[in-house]
Amino acid sequence: MTKADIVNEISKSTGIEKLTVQKAVEAFMDTVSGSLADGNNVYLRGFGSFIVKKRAEKTARNISRNTTIIIPEHNIPSFKPAKTFVGRVKNNVK
């Protein structure tokens, strides 16, 4: 499902114009990404949590040059679904 599909579904189910729904969806995405960029987690009860995970420094190898490089500590965004959300997905798998 794409962002356009989400906008269409919300517009159909609520009767709100697509342009208004699109602005709301984009504002939501901007708010979540901005919060994660600032290091803050976003919790949506019944859906899940958008969290920032810290990756430790590690050593990697470049096989073609036979050299090692150090990848510094960094943060990555992650999503942890709520138990009710996981249950709904598990029950619909055939």
BAVOVO-18874 format. One record per residue (C-alpha): x, y, z; residue in one letter. Coordinates in steps of 0.5 Angstrom, whole numbers, plus 500, padded with zeros to 3 digits. Layout:
- east, north, up, residu
- X, Y, Z, a
...
//
This chain:
- east, north, up, residu
- 500, 500, 500, m
- 503, 507, 498, t
- 502, 514, 501, k
- 497, 515, 496, a
- 493, 509, 497, d
- 493, 511, 505, i
- 490, 518, 503, v
- 485, 515, 498, n
- 482, 510, 504, e
- 482, 515, 509, i
- 478, 520, 504, s
- 473, 514, 503, k
- 472, 512, 510, s
- 471, 519, 513, t
- 469, 523, 507, g
- 474, 529, 508, i
- 477, 531, 501, e
- 483, 528, 499, k
- 488, 534, 499, l
- 486, 535, 506, t
- 487, 528, 508, v
- 494, 528, 504, q
- 496, 535, 508, k
- 494, 531, 515, a
- 498, 525, 513, v
- 504, 529, 511, e
- 504, 533, 517, a
- 504, 526, 521, f
- 510, 524, 517, m
- 514, 530, 518, d
- 512, 530, 526, t
- 514, 523, 527, v
- 521, 524, 523, s
- 522, 531, 526, g
- 521, 528, 533, s
- 526, 522, 531, l
- 531, 526, 529, a
- 531, 530, 535, d
- 532, 523, 539, g
- 525, 523, 542, n
- 521, 517, 541, n
- 513, 517, 539, v
- 508, 512, 542, y
- 502, 511, 539, l
- 497, 507, 544, r
- 494, 500, 540, g
- 499, 501, 534, f
- 506, 501, 536, g
- 512, 506, 537, s
- 517, 509, 533, f
- 524, 509, 537, i
- 531, 511, 536, v
- 536, 505, 537, k
- 543, 506, 538, k
- 548, 502, 534, r
- 555, 501, 537, a
- 561, 502, 534, e
- 564, 496, 530, k
- 569, 494, 525, t
- 568, 492, 518, a
- 572, 489, 513, r
- 572, 492, 505, n
- 574, 485, 502, i
- 576, 488, 495, s
- 581, 492, 498, r
- 583, 487, 504, n
- 582, 493, 509, t
- 578, 494, 515, t
- 574, 501, 517, i
- 571, 503, 523, i
- 564, 505, 523, i
- 562, 510, 529, p
- 556, 509, 533, e
- 550, 512, 530, h
- 542, 512, 531, n
- 537, 509, 527, i
- 530, 509, 527, p
- 526, 503, 528, s
- 518, 501, 529, f
- 516, 496, 535, k
- 509, 494, 534, p
- 504, 494, 539, a
- 502, 487, 542, k
- 494, 488, 539, t
- 497, 490, 532, f
- 501, 484, 532, v
- 496, 480, 534, g
- 491, 482, 529, r
- 497, 481, 523, v
- 498, 474, 526, k
- 491, 472, 526, n
- 490, 474, 519, n
- 496, 470, 516, v
- 493, 464, 512, k
//
